């Protein structure tokens, strides 16, 4: 197995199954049965919800992969921001 296939296999496990041909991912197993309200609850003072954490992980990936690694614009651009 080459390095790219290994990386993409790990990457697929962190994203929803819709991204990778319907395969169940780790995030599907962990978050799949939760309601929107459960995803948005803040478990305590000063703690963030699961949705907040997932959003920031996605933004970090967007910046790191697109701007730093691929030298291309972020996916979350002005068009997305205005939608």
Secondary structure, DSSP 8 states (H G I E B T S, - for coil): --HHHHHHHHHHTTS-GGGGTT---HHHHHHTT--HHHHH---STT---HHHHHHHHHHHHIIIIIIIIS-S--SS-HHHHH-
